[in-house]
Structures are given as structure tokens and as C-alpha cells.
């Protein structure tokens, strides 16, 4: 332990009969309204982050981190924000650089291994002086970021930060990248590629000579994209260096706060290597939960407007992160 022997998530709605449908349909069908209030903060390097808040003067705060090419407006972010707000939490849903609807200023963008920005966000929130308890919740890439943050910081994590909860997180980034090449995963690969390619072109226009944007048309494999673009944009030597530094499982062993990782067994883009069973089995604070269904950041619940992940996050926060 703590590899959990079972999960309270037992099945998706019947019309979501495989991992692909459990991934795609919640994003297409779920509509969530969340009355965020936006704040822009300036980072030490002169760049900015846009933070979206739900504030009601509570003493406890949840910090939400989105997935690759996501934002605070994704259904899973807004649903989680509303669930915590209804349970007497303030909410901070932050947007990674370039993800808030406006391109960031610096050459650097965001990536799975960047924990500086989440650190700045937490420091900014704690600087307000009203939060005695902070919980981190992340989805996909956002879950990997918080898990790496907790591992790298270890006992130096700010005292109010009680721990984290990660859903559908690629703790082994190379394995997840390899999974994008599997037959049947071209939809996800194309979606990420098209979105990120537009940002690469914009960066190339703003910073001439630093990115070979003309090579986008020749890319066949995701590793090529990471070698040519993700690595230089993130300050890594190459794709291999990026995968090593951005894989949360390489740092999670030093975690000194409780953390829950929930990865569905039928997640189309997370192979077995993304769920570090041996590490979690030997670490007293790392909890791994592997429901048989759920897809990638899906977890629709039959007969319930909420996603099961929202229920589970509140439950774990109450039982382990008080």
C-alpha cells in the first residue's frame, strides 16, 4: 500500500462503452458555467500568468492545473472549481503560459516538467495571507506538474500545502508520447499537433531564427516535435532530456505530503508505465487508484451531473489532506 485495491468508480454511462468514448464525449457534451474573476500576475522574468478565481473569503484554497493545451475554461476545470466552491473552498484555476487566450511574452512556453510557475502561483496565493490550507488538483499534464512539484520540493513545500490529487497523469512522459503513435490514437495526436503548431509558428514569428517552423510539415512522429520544438521552448537539451526531467515518477519518491494519482486502466494515451505501482506500493504517502474505466480525464458518472473525479477529489481532501 497505498496502491488502492479497488475504486468507487465502477463504470461509465452505458453509451460510453470504451476508453475513447469515455475520453471524448464528456468534453463534447458537458457544459459547465463558472463565474471566474481573472487576475494577471507578473513573473520574475517579466512574463505573465492569468489566474481565474472563485473567492468567498474561505480559509481553504484549491489550486487547479489544466492539461496539455487546456485552460481554466475546460469542462473538467470548471466542474472541479464548482464542486470545491460548493464545499466552502476558494478556488484558483490558473492558466499556463500561452493558454489563457493570449500568447505569453517570453520565448519560453509551458511543459510537463515546469514547476517554477506553479510555485509562483502558490506563493502568490499564500501572499494574500488568508489561507491556512491549500490542496493541489491537476489533470493530465497538470497532475504531472503537481506531482513533480511535491517531489522536488519535498519537506520544503510551504506548510499550508497539504498535498495533491492528480487525474490521468502521464508520469512517464516518454511512454505517453510513444502511446500517441498507437493505432487508434491519431485523433489525440492530430489535435495536440494542430494546436501546438499554431503556437510554434507564432513563437517563430516573434523570435526569428530560434525555431525551425518550416519543418512542421515534415513531422511524422511526436518525438520529432519534441526534439525540434518542445525541448528548445522548455530549455531542455533534447527530447530525451525533456522526457527525463518532465516525468513525475522520477521525483515522486521524495514526496513529503500525501498525494493521490488516479489513472484509468482503459486510458487510451496512458500506458502501464504511467502508473508507478512499485513506487506507490513502497511509499507511505503516494496513493495510486486505478479504476477499470474512465478514459482520459473522463470519469462521467451514470445519473450524476458531476464527474466522479470531483467527488473523489473532495473525498480524498477530507480524509487525507486536512
N, C-alpha and C positions, 0 to 999 in steps of 0.2 A: 504494500500500500504506500501512497494513496493512488493506485490505479483502481478506479471505482468498478466494482463487479457488475453494476447494472446502471441503467439510466431511466429517469422518469419520462424521457421522450421515447415513446414506444412505436409510433407510426405517424406518417404524414397523412393528409387527406387522401381518400382513395383515388381521386383523379390525378394526384401527383405520384405516379406509380414507379418512378425510378429517380436516380440521383440527379439527372439532368433537369427533369421537370420540377423537382424539389428545389433546384437552384434558380431556375429561370422564372417560373411562374410567380413566386412571391414578389419578385422585383417588378414584374409586369402588372400584377393585379392589385397589389396592396397600395392604398392611398392613405397617407398619414399627414395630418395638419399639425404643425408645431410652431408656436408663436415665439421664435427666437428673437433675441436682441443682439445685434452684432457689435463687436468691439475689435478694433485693429490695434495690434501691438507692434512696436518696432524692435527688431532683434539686434544683438550686438554688432552684427556685420552690416547693418543698415537695411536689411530686408524686412519684410513684414509677415505677420500671420493674422488671419481673420478668425476670430473666436465667436461662436454663437452660444448665447447664454439663455437659460431659464432660471431666473433668480427670484426667490421668495423670502430671502433672509434666513434660510436654514443654516445649521451649523455643520451639515454634512454635504459633501460635494462628490458627484461622479464626473470623471473626465472621460469622454468618449473619443476614440480614434478610429477613423474610417479605413477602408481597404484601398487597394491599388486603383487609381483613377476614380475614387469615390469622393465624397464630400459630406458635410454635415446634413445635406438635404436628402441623402439616400434613405429609403424606407426603413432600413434596419437601424439607422442612427436616430431618426425621428421617433420610431417606435420605442426604442430603448430610452430616449430622452423623456418621452411622455410617461413611461412606466415608472421611472425613478422620481419624476416630478410629482406624480400622484402619490408617491410613498414618502413625501416630505424630504426630498433631496433637492438641492440646487444642482443644475446641470451645466457643464461646459463641453460643448461639442466643437472641437477645433478642426480647422481645415489645414492640411499640409500645404507646403509651398506650391503654388500654381493650381490649387484645387478649389479655390473659393469663388471662381468665376473671373478672376483677373490674374494674369501672369505675374509671377514674382519678379523682383528686380534683379537679383543676382544670377550668375551663371548656374550656380548650384540649384538643384531642384529638391526632390524628396526621394527617399528609398527605404527599403525594408530594414536597413541597418542603421538608419539615422536616429539616434536617441537624444541628440542635443536639443532638437526643437521641442520634443515632449517635455524635456527637462525645463526649458524656458517657460512652457505653458504652466507646468506645475508650480514653479517658483512665482510666476505672476499671480496665479490664483491664491497661493498661500500668502502673498504680499498684501492681499486685501484684509488679512487679519481676522477673518470671521469663521474659518473652517477648522474644526477640531478633528475631522475625519474625512479622508479622501480615498476613494476607490477608483481604480482604473479599469475601463472596459474597452476592449478593442475587437475589431472584426477583420479577419483575413490578415493583410499586411499590418493593420493597426494592432492586432493581437500579438504579432511577432515583435513589433516595436516595443510594446509594453513589457513583454516577457524578457526581451534583451535588456531593457532599461532596469528592470528589477534585478536581473542577474549581474549586470555590470556594476550597478550601484551597491548591491548587497546590503550591508548594515548601514551604509551611508544614505540610504533612501530617507527623505525627510520624515520625521516621526509621525505626522498626521496621515501619511500614505500607508494604508493598512494592507494593501495587496492589489491583485488584479485578476481579471476574468477575460479570457481570450476565446473567441469562437472562430473555428475554421481557419486556423493559422498555419502557414507554411513554415514550420520551424526548421525544416531542411530546405533551403531555397533552391539548391540545385535539383533536388528530387522533384520539387514542384515545377520547376522550369522544364525538366525532362517530361513531366506528365502532360504539359501543354502540347507535346508532339504526338501524344497517343491518338490513334484513330477515334474520332468522335468528339475530340476536344478543339477542333478547328474554330468553332464558334467563339469560344473564350479567347483563343489566341488572336483571332482576327479583331475582336472587339478591343482588346487591350492594345494591339498594334496600331489600329487606326487612330485611337485617341492619343496615344503617346507620340505617334509620328507627327501629329499636328503641333505638339509642344516642342518636339525636336526641331522642326522647321522654324518655329518662332524663335527658339534659342539661337539657331544658326544665323538668323537674320540679325538678331540683336548683338551677337558675339561672333563676328566674321572670322573664319579661319579656325575655329575651335571644334567644330563638329562636321563630319563629312555627310551632311544631309542628303547629298546626291546618291549615296549608297543605300538609302532606304528601299529603293525599288528593287534592289538585288537580294534583299534579306529573305532567306527561306526558313531559318531556324531561330528560335528565340534566343539562344545563346549568342548568335551573331549580333542581335540587337543589343544585348547586354555588353558585349565586348566593345562595340563601336560607340554606344550612347549611354547606357545606364552607368557603366563604370566611370567614364570621364565626368559625367554630370554629378556623380556622387563622390568623386575624389578617390576612387579606387584604382589600383594598378591595372587590373584587367578583370574579366568576368570571374575567373577563379577566385581572385582576392575578394571581389564583391560577394560571391556566394558564401565564402568562409565567414566574412565579417557580418553578413546580413542574416545568417542562420541562427535563430534564437537558441537552438539546442546546444550551441557551443558555449553559451554563457549561463544558461538556466541553473546549472549546478550550484552557482554562488548565491542564488536567491535566498533572501532572509525574511521575506514576507510570504504569506500564503498566496498561491496562485492556482487558478483553475483553467485548464485547457480542455475545450470541448471540440473534438473533431469527429464528424460523422464518418462511419465506415464506408458509406457509399458516396463520399465527396468525390466528384469527378476529377478534380485537379490537385487533390492532396493524397499522395500515395502513403504507404505504411511508414516510410521514413520520417514523415512529418509529425508523427505521434511518438515521441521518445519514451517508449514503455519502460525500458530498463532504468533510465534516469529517474522517471517518476516513481517507479517501484522502490527505489532506494533512497529517495529524498522525502523527508517528512513534511515538506511544505508545498510540494508540487502535486497537484491533483489532476489526473487525466481521466476524462469521461468520453467514452466512445459509443454513442448511440448507433444502432444499425442503420438508421435513416436520418434524413435531414438535409442532404445535399451540401452545397457550399453556401454558407450564410443564409440558409433557408429556414428550416425548423418551423414551418407552418404547423399549427395545432388544430386538429379537427374540431369544429364547432366553437372555436375561440378566435376572436378578432386579434388578440395579441399573438405574437410569436412565442413559442415555448422558450426561446433564449432569453426573453425579457423576464419571464417567471423565474428561470434558473439563475439569472444574474442576481436578482433581488434575494432569492433564497440563499445563495452562497454568501452574498454580502452580509446577510443577517446572521448566518451560522458560523462564519469563519473570519469575517473582516470587521468585527465590531470594535 
